[in-house]
């Protein structure tokens, strides 16, 4: 996991541990991540977001009537550890990943690619609107 993501999780009071060879510990419980109740959108991506990506992410959140405080970014490797959640949305961007049950799934290219591909923004918007129908 990238250092920046670990730091953000630590600031939010979330802990994350990853065992590289879980087969060596068959009786060990997998640590879980309980998301804050205010978290309504889980953004799953491998990329570290730069300022331009954060700006676009904020615009997309606002179009969904969500705030930055209602969103959390996790890498795909941490998704299987998400247990307790109140998510409405799970947005997987630019990677393959499972998603938590009980939420609406959005998939797209990475935010970095969206800057130069308007069709990908349109495709994402169509997915968002399809859940409102």
C-alpha positions in Angstrom: 0.0 0.0 0.0 1.3 3.5 -0.8 2.5 5.5 2.1 0.1 8.4 1.4 -2.9 6.0 1.6 -1.6 4.6 4.8 -1.2 8.1 6.3 -4.7 9.1 5.3 -6.1 6.0 6.9 -4.1 6.6 10.0 -5.4 10.2 10.2 -9.0 8.8 10.0 -8.4 6.4 12.8 -8.3 3.3 10.5 -5.6 0.7 10.7 -4.5 -1.5 7.9 -2.3 -4.6 7.9 -1.5 -6.8 5.0 0.0 -10.3 5.3 1.9 -11.2 2.2 1.5 -15.0 2.7 -1.7 -15.7 4.6 -1.4 -19.4 4.0 1.4 -19.5 6.7 -1.3 -18.4 9.3 -4.4 -20.5 8.7 -5.9 -19.7 12.1 -5.4 -16.0 11.9 -8.4 -13.8 11.4 -8.1 -11.3 8.6 -8.2 -7.7 10.0 -11.2 -5.7 9.1 -11.9 -2.1 8.2 -15.1 -0.5 9.5 -15.9 2.6 7.5 -17.2 5.7 9.3 -20.9 6.0 9.2 -20.6 9.3 7.2 -18.8 7.5 4.4 -21.3 7.1 1.5 -18.9 6.6 -1.4 -15.8 4.3 -1.5 -13.4 5.2 -4.3 -11.2 2.3 -5.2 -8.0 3.0 -7.2 -4.3 2.2 -7.4 -3.2 5.7 -8.3 -2.2 8.5 -5.9 -4.4 11.5 -6.8 -2.7 14.7 -7.7 -4.3 18.1 -7.4 -5.9 18.0 -10.8 -7.4 14.5 -10.0 -8.7 15.8 -6.7 -10.4 18.7 -8.4 -12.1 16.3 -10.8 -13.0 14.0 -8.0 -14.6 16.9 -6.1 -16.6 17.9 -9.1 -17.9 14.4 -9.6 -18.8 14.1 -5.9 -20.7 17.4 -6.1 -22.7 16.3 -9.1 -23.7 13.2 -7.0 -24.7 15.6 -4.1 -21.8 14.3 -1.9 -19.1 16.0 -0.1 -15.4 15.1 0.3 -16.1 14.1 3.9 -18.6 11.4 2.6 -16.0 9.7 0.4 -13.0 7.5 1.2 -10.3 6.2 -1.1 -8.8 2.7 -0.6 -6.5 0.6 -2.8 -8.0 -2.6 -4.3 -5.9 -4.8 -1.9 -7.9 -3.4 1.1 -11.4 -3.9 -0.2 -11.8 -7.5 1.0 -11.2 -6.2 4.6 -14.1 -3.7 4.5 -16.8 -5.1 6.9 -19.0 -2.5 8.6 -20.2 0.1 6.2 -23.1 2.5 5.3 -22.1 2.9 1.7 -24.4 4.0 -1.1 -21.7 3.9 -3.8 -18.5 2.0 -4.6 -16.6 3.5 -7.5 -13.8 1.3 -9.0 -11.5 3.5 -11.2 -8.8 2.2 -13.4 -8.4 -1.2 -11.7 -10.0 -4.6 -11.1 -11.4 -5.0 -7.6 -14.2 -6.7 -5.7 -16.7 -4.4 -4.0 -18.6 -4.4 -0.7 -22.0 -5.9 -0.9 -25.1 -3.7 -0.6 -23.9 -0.7 -2.6 -24.3 0.6 -6.1 -21.2 -0.1 -8.3 -19.6 2.4 -10.6 -16.7 1.5 -12.9 -14.5 3.8 -14.9 -11.0 4.5 -16.2 -8.7 6.2 -13.8 -9.2 9.9 -13.0 -5.9 10.7 -14.8 -7.4 9.2 -18.0 -10.7 11.0 -17.6 -9.0 14.4 -18.0 -8.4 13.7 -21.6 -11.3 11.4 -22.5 -14.6 13.2 -22.2 -16.4 10.0 -23.3 -15.3 8.3 -20.1 -16.8 11.1 -18.0 -20.1 10.7 -20.0 -20.0 6.9 -19.4 -19.6 7.4 -15.7 -22.4 9.9 -15.6 -24.7 7.5 -17.4 -23.9 4.8 -14.8 -24.7 7.3 -12.0 -28.0 8.3 -13.7 -29.0 4.7 -14.3 -29.3 4.1 -10.6 -31.7 7.1 -10.3 -34.1 5.6 -12.9 
